[in-house]
């Protein structure tokens, strides 16, 4: 499956996955707890600096971030239309900041390291009979499929653009859905062959 992880090493690659996950969780929690427009603008500036500091490593996720920014603008436009400019600012910047933090974690942390971290965090639950390894695998697969969705979408859009000179848009939904289902089937078959379940 495709991945958004970047082999172009940056300063953030040197941080441990656990530290990055904790920092992202703390900052994301602050984004959703604080309603101040001033705080949200400051957070947006900080996230923009973070994004720019990663340089070429963000190239694999640029289209994803553009999609998020378009969604944020649509949310802002809706709230402005409803007469609440403050909520428009806070909501759109919150979405953009949270997405930037998530993408920064994804492009600088190898999927294998995320899986190992999840298994370690869930290990104490195994003592009470919780299937920690299986649950960690499910979480890792979910994150990989989200990545794979956008990677595959980009490939299909690039191929369509080369053939027609136009973006694929909603025309890509059918072939994208088929390819994602085929990928899911192959992964399921591989897991059954390895694990027998």
C-alpha positions in Angstrom: 0.0 0.0 0.0 1.1 3.6 -0.6 2.2 5.7 2.3 2.6 9.4 3.1 5.9 8.7 5.1 8.7 10.7 3.6 12.2 9.4 3.3 13.5 12.9 3.1 14.9 13.3 6.6 14.0 16.4 8.6 14.6 17.6 12.2 11.2 16.1 13.2 12.3 12.6 12.1 14.9 12.7 14.9 12.2 12.8 17.6 10.9 9.6 19.0 7.4 8.5 17.8 6.2 8.4 21.5 7.2 12.1 22.0 5.6 13.2 18.7 2.4 11.4 19.5 2.2 12.9 23.0 2.9 16.4 21.7 0.3 16.0 19.0 -2.3 14.8 21.5 -1.6 17.7 23.9 -1.7 20.3 21.2 -4.8 18.8 19.5 -6.6 18.8 22.9 -5.7 22.5 23.4 -7.1 23.3 19.9 -10.4 21.8 20.9 -10.6 23.2 24.4 -9.6 26.8 23.7 -12.1 29.0 21.9 -10.1 32.2 21.7 -9.6 33.5 18.1 -6.2 35.0 19.2 -5.0 31.6 20.4 -6.3 29.9 17.2 -4.5 32.5 15.0 -1.3 32.0 16.9 -1.7 28.2 16.6 -2.2 28.6 12.9 1.0 30.6 12.5 2.9 28.0 14.5 1.5 25.1 12.4 2.4 27.0 9.2 6.0 27.4 10.5 6.1 23.7 11.3 4.8 22.8 7.8 7.4 25.1 6.1 10.2 23.8 8.3 9.7 20.3 7.0 10.5 21.4 3.5 10.5 18.7 0.8 9.2 16.0 3.2 5.7 17.5 2.9 5.6 17.2 -0.9 3.9 13.8 -0.6 1.0 15.3 1.4 0.6 18.7 -0.3 -2.6 17.7 -2.1 -4.0 16.3 1.1 -3.4 19.6 2.9 -4.9 21.6 0.0 -8.0 19.5 0.3 -8.2 20.2 4.0 -7.7 23.9 3.5 -10.5 23.9 0.9 -12.8 22.1 3.4 -11.8 24.7 6.1 -12.7 27.6 3.8 -16.1 26.0 3.0 -16.7 25.6 6.8 -15.7 29.3 7.3 -17.9 30.4 4.4 -20.9 28.5 5.9 -20.5 30.1 9.4 -20.0 33.6 7.9 -23.2 33.0 5.9 -24.9 32.1 9.2 -23.7 35.4 10.7 -21.0 34.1 13.0 -17.6 35.3 11.8 -15.8 34.4 15.1 -17.0 30.8 14.9 -15.9 30.7 11.2 -12.4 31.7 12.1 -12.1 29.3 15.1 -13.6 26.3 13.3 -11.6 26.7 10.1 -8.3 27.3 11.8 -8.9 24.4 14.2 -9.5 22.0 11.3 -6.4 23.3 9.5 -4.2 23.1 12.5 -5.3 19.6 13.7 -4.8 18.3 10.1 -1.4 19.8 9.9 -0.3 18.2 13.1 -1.6 14.9 12.0 0.1 15.1 8.6 3.4 16.2 10.2 3.3 13.1 12.4 2.5 10.9 9.4 5.2 12.1 7.1 8.0 12.0 9.7 7.1 8.7 11.5 7.5 5.3 9.8 4.3 3.2 10.0 6.2 0.3 11.6 7.2 2.6 14.5 3.6 3.7 15.0 2.5 0.1 15.2 5.2 -0.7 17.7 4.3 2.3 19.8 0.6 1.3 19.7 1.5 -2.3 20.8 3.6 -0.9 23.7 0.8 1.5 24.9 -1.8 -1.2 24.8 0.4 -3.9 26.3 -0.9 -3.4 29.9 -4.4 -4.2 28.8 -3.3 -7.6 27.7 -3.1 -8.6 31.4 -6.9 -8.4 31.6 -7.5 -10.4 28.4 -7.7 -7.5 26.0 -6.3 -8.5 22.5 -3.8 -5.6 22.5 -1.7 -6.8 19.5 -4.8 -7.4 17.3 -6.3 -4.0 18.3 -2.9 -2.2 17.6 -2.9 -4.0 14.2 -6.4 -2.8 13.5 -5.5 0.8 14.4 -2.3 0.7 12.2 -4.3 -0.7 9.3 -6.9 2.0 9.6 -4.2 4.7 9.5 -2.5 3.0 6.5 -5.7 2.8 4.6 -6.4 6.5 5.2 -2.9 7.2 3.8 -3.4 4.7 0.9 -6.7 6.4 0.0 -5.1 9.7 -0.6 -2.0 8.2 -2.3 -4.2 6.2 -4.7 -6.4 9.2 -5.3 -3.4 11.3 -6.3 -2.2 8.6 -8.7 -5.5 8.3 -10.3 -5.9 12.0 -10.6 -2.4 12.4 -12.1 -3.2 9.6 -14.6 -6.5 11.2 -15.6 -4.9 14.6 -15.9 -2.2 13.2 -18.2 -4.8 11.7 -20.5 -7.4 14.5 -20.5 -5.6 17.6 -19.3 -8.3 18.1 -16.6 -8.6 17.1 -13.0 -10.5 13.9 -12.3 -12.7 15.1 -9.5 -15.8 13.0 -8.7 -15.2 10.9 -11.8 -12.5 9.1 -9.8 -14.8 7.9 -7.0 -15.8 4.6 -8.8 -12.3 3.4 -9.8 -10.9 4.6 -6.5 -13.6 2.6 -4.6 -12.9 -0.5 -6.7 -9.1 -0.2 -6.0 -9.6 0.3 -2.3 -11.9 -2.7 -2.1 -9.4 -4.8 -4.0 -6.6 -3.7 -1.7 -8.7 -4.5 1.4 -9.4 -7.9 0.0 -5.7 -8.6 -0.6 -4.8 -7.4 2.9 -7.5 -9.6 4.4 -6.3 -12.6 2.4 -2.7 -12.0 3.5 -3.7 -11.7 7.2 -5.8 -14.9 7.0 -2.8 -16.7 5.4 -0.4 -15.5 8.1 -2.7 -15.5 11.2 -5.4 -18.0 10.2 -8.2 -15.6 11.3 
